[in-house]
């Protein structure tokens, strides 16, 4: 129900406020921090842009549902979902993707000559959702019996491995819409190359993440292969390559996946150490791996592709 509400409430929130906050630039009131025009799509008819960007905002909102699963009041979740899609995610999107944003590479005078390269949303989508989920998990507290009085952790695995695998492949397939699709057009030879390169790096990043986390868990669990963690690793690799999928070589995407899986493992262990219960590990996967993706792009982006 929470994910359905994210789509329904988020659609109205993004229509009324979010899109204007993210991309509304009035000629007389240009602002590098927040958009100031086109609220409720007033005087705006590029509907393809609206629906694509709404999908990003709604994605950021759905991340949080995993972090607060099983213990969040429905009324509170409604308020959070509206706020995140109406203001929180759009503000960051304005910074990173709008031509007036202070971090945007499209700015007439980009920060440090290049701006922040976040092609498909490591920061503007995954970090926003992941950090919001982390705050939510801290506020609502852990599930009953998640942590024993002595500080040890009670394992609470998911109930259906087939559903986990099914969900992983659905998300992986959807990533090809977000990553290559963020190019917006394929009308020039360079654009075709960028789109196809994004598809290749997305594939390799996910594959490397899945293998890496599977091996990490195999080593730490003394020979046990964990299907769920392999799926988590693939998603971590996909998150890690999201920022730089169009500006790195295919070989570099492998390091994005490896780094994403390692980052996820370290961040997840830190949460348990501080007794923070994130049932779906959404904040390590999206928040921490989103941060890793931005750092990775800074080091591995190829100048000719930027």
C-alpha positions in Angstrom: 0.0 0.0 0.0 2.8 2.4 0.8 4.3 2.1 -2.7 0.9 2.7 -4.3 0.5 5.8 -2.1 3.9 7.0 -3.2 2.7 7.0 -6.8 -0.7 8.4 -6.1 0.2 11.1 -3.6 3.5 11.8 -5.2 1.8 12.5 -8.6 -0.3 15.3 -7.1 2.6 16.6 -5.0 5.0 16.7 -8.0 2.4 18.2 -10.3 1.4 21.0 -7.8 4.8 21.8 -6.4 7.7 19.4 -7.2 8.2 20.1 -10.9 8.2 23.8 -10.3 10.7 23.5 -7.5 13.0 21.4 -9.6 12.8 23.0 -13.0 10.7 26.1 -12.9 12.8 29.1 -14.0 11.1 32.4 -14.3 13.2 34.8 -16.5 13.0 37.5 -13.9 13.5 35.3 -10.8 16.3 32.8 -11.6 17.5 31.0 -8.6 20.4 28.5 -8.2 18.8 26.9 -5.1 15.2 26.4 -6.0 12.8 26.7 -8.9 10.3 29.5 -8.9 7.9 28.9 -11.8 5.7 26.4 -13.7 3.9 25.1 -10.6 1.0 22.8 -11.6 2.6 22.9 -15.1 1.4 26.5 -15.5 2.7 27.8 -18.9 4.6 24.5 -19.5 3.8 21.9 -22.1 6.8 19.6 -22.3 4.8 16.8 -20.7 7.4 14.2 -21.5 9.9 16.0 -19.3 7.4 16.1 -16.5 6.5 12.4 -16.5 10.1 11.3 -16.7 11.2 13.5 -13.8 8.2 12.5 -11.8 9.3 8.9 -12.1 12.6 9.9 -10.5 10.9 11.7 -7.6 8.5 8.8 -7.0 11.5 6.4 -7.0 13.2 8.4 -4.3 10.0 8.2 -2.2 9.6 4.5 -2.5 13.1 3.9 -1.1 12.1 5.1 2.3 9.2 2.5 2.6 11.8 -0.2 3.0 13.6 1.5 5.8 10.5 2.0 7.9 8.7 -1.2 7.0 6.4 -2.8 9.6 6.5 0.2 12.0 5.4 3.4 10.5 2.0 5.1 11.0 0.1 5.4 7.7 -0.8 9.1 8.3 2.9 9.9 8.9 3.9 8.1 5.8 1.4 10.1 3.7 2.9 13.4 5.0 6.4 12.2 4.3 5.6 11.0 0.8 4.0 14.3 -0.1 6.9 16.3 1.4 9.6 14.3 -0.3 8.1 14.5 -3.8 6.9 18.1 -3.4 10.1 19.6 -2.0 13.0 17.5 -0.8 13.9 15.6 -3.9 13.0 18.4 -6.3 15.3 20.8 -4.5 18.3 18.5 -5.0 17.2 17.8 -8.6 17.3 21.6 -9.2 20.8 21.8 -7.8 22.2 19.0 -9.9 20.1 18.9 -13.2 18.6 22.3 -13.8 20.5 24.8 -15.9 20.4 27.3 -13.0 21.4 24.8 -10.3 24.6 25.6 -8.4 25.9 22.1 -8.7 24.7 21.6 -12.3 27.2 20.8 -15.1 24.7 22.6 -17.4 25.2 25.9 -15.5 26.7 28.7 -17.5 29.6 28.8 -15.0 29.7 25.3 -13.6 31.3 24.6 -10.2 35.0 23.9 -10.6 34.6 23.9 -14.4 32.5 20.7 -14.6 29.8 20.7 -12.0 28.5 17.6 -10.3 28.1 14.8 -12.9 25.1 12.7 -11.8 23.8 11.3 -15.1 20.9 9.3 -13.7 20.5 10.1 -10.1 23.0 8.6 -7.6 22.7 11.8 -5.6 19.4 13.4 -6.7 17.5 10.1 -6.4 19.3 7.4 -4.5 21.1 9.4 -1.8 18.0 11.5 -1.2 15.8 8.4 -0.7 18.5 6.5 1.2 19.3 9.3 3.7 15.6 10.0 4.2 15.1 6.3 4.9 18.0 6.4 7.4 16.4 9.3 9.3 13.1 7.5 9.3 14.6 4.3 10.6 16.3 6.3 13.4 13.0 8.0 14.4 10.7 5.0 14.4 13.2 2.7 16.1 13.9 -1.0 15.6 11.4 -3.8 15.2 10.5 -5.8 18.3 13.2 -8.3 19.2 15.5 -7.1 16.4 18.2 -6.4 19.0 18.7 -8.6 22.1 19.4 -7.0 25.5 23.1 -8.0 25.1 23.3 -6.0 21.8 23.4 -9.0 19.5 21.3 -9.0 16.4 18.3 -11.3 15.8 18.2 -12.4 12.2 14.9 -11.6 10.4 15.3 -12.8 6.8 12.7 -12.2 4.1 9.9 -14.7 3.7 10.3 -15.5 0.0 13.6 -15.8 -2.0 11.7 -16.2 -5.3 10.0 -12.9 -4.8 13.4 -11.3 -4.0 14.8 -12.6 -7.3 11.8 -11.6 -9.2 12.0 -8.1 -7.8 15.7 -7.8 -8.5 15.3 -8.6 -12.1 12.3 -6.2 -12.5 14.5 -3.4 -11.0 17.4 -4.4 -13.1 15.3 -4.2 -16.2 13.9 -0.8 -15.1 17.4 0.5 -14.7 17.8 0.4 -18.5 15.0 3.0 -18.7 16.6 5.3 -16.2 20.3 5.0 -17.1 20.3 4.9 -20.9 17.0 6.8 -21.0 18.4 9.8 -19.2 20.1 10.7 -22.5 16.6 11.8 -23.6 17.4 11.4 -27.3 19.3 9.2 -29.8 19.2 11.4 -32.9 23.0 11.8 -33.2 25.8 9.3 -33.5 27.4 10.5 -30.2 24.1 10.2 -28.4 23.7 6.6 -29.7 27.1 5.8 -28.4 26.4 7.3 -25.0 23.1 5.4 -24.7 24.6 2.1 -25.7 27.6 2.7 -23.5 25.3 3.4 -20.6 23.5 0.1 -21.2 26.8 -1.8 -21.2 28.2 -0.1 -18.0 24.8 -0.6 -16.2 25.0 -4.3 -17.0 28.6 -4.7 -15.9 28.1 -2.7 -12.7 25.1 -4.8 -11.6 26.9 -8.1 -12.5 30.1 -7.1 -10.6 28.1 -6.1 -7.6 26.2 -9.3 -7.4 29.3 -11.5 -7.7 31.3 -9.4 -5.2 28.7 -9.5 -2.4 28.1 -13.2 -3.0 31.8 -13.8 -2.5 32.0 -11.6 0.5 29.1 -13.4 2.2 30.6 -16.8 1.2 33.9 -15.8 2.8 32.4 -14.4 6.0 29.8 -17.2 6.5 32.4 -20.0 5.9 31.2 -21.4 2.7 27.5 -20.6 2.6 26.1 -19.0 -0.7 23.4 -16.5 0.0 21.0 -15.9 -2.9 19.4 -12.8 -1.3 22.8 -11.1 -0.8 23.7 -11.8 -4.4 20.6 -9.9 -5.4 21.4 -7.1 -3.0 24.9 -6.9 -4.5 23.5 -6.6 -8.0 21.3 -3.7 -6.9 24.2 -2.0 -5.1 26.3 -2.3 -8.3 23.4 -0.7 -10.3 23.2 2.1 -7.8 27.0 2.6 -7.9 27.1 3.0 -11.7 24.0 5.2 -12.0 26.0 8.5 -11.7 28.7 7.8 -14.3 27.1 5.2 -16.6 27.5 7.5 -19.6 31.0 8.9 -18.9 33.1 5.9 -17.9 34.6 3.0 -19.8 33.0 -0.4 -19.5 36.0 -1.8 -17.6 35.5 1.0 -15.0 31.9 -0.1 -14.4 33.2 -3.3 -12.9 34.9 -1.2 -10.1 31.7 0.7 -9.6 29.9 -2.6 -8.9 32.7 -3.9 -6.6 32.9 -0.7 -4.7 29.1 -0.6 -4.3 28.9 -4.1 -2.9 31.8 -3.4 -0.4 30.2 0.0 0.6 26.9 -1.8 1.2 28.5 -4.4 3.5 30.4 -1.8 5.5 27.4 0.6 5.8 25.0 -2.3 6.8 27.3 -3.4 9.5 27.6 0.1 10.9 23.9 0.4 11.1 23.7 -2.8 13.1 26.5 -1.6 15.4 24.5 1.5 16.2 21.3 -0.5 16.6 19.5 1.0 13.6 17.0 -1.3 12.1 16.6 -1.0 8.3 14.6 -4.1 7.3 15.4 -3.9 3.5 18.8 -2.3 3.9 17.5 0.6 1.8 19.7 3.3 3.4 23.0 1.4 2.9 22.0 0.3 -0.6 20.8 3.7 -1.8 22.3 6.2 0.5 25.8 4.8 1.0 26.1 3.3 -2.5 24.7 6.5 -4.0 27.5 8.4 -2.3 30.0 5.9 -3.6 28.7 6.3 -7.1 29.3 10.1 -7.1 32.8 9.6 -5.7 33.5 6.8 -8.3 32.5 9.1 -11.2 34.8 11.8 -10.0 37.8 9.5 -10.3 36.8 7.3 -13.3 35.0 9.7 -15.7 36.7 9.9 -19.1 37.2 13.5 -20.3 36.1 12.7 -23.8 32.7 11.4 -22.6 31.9 14.3 -20.2 
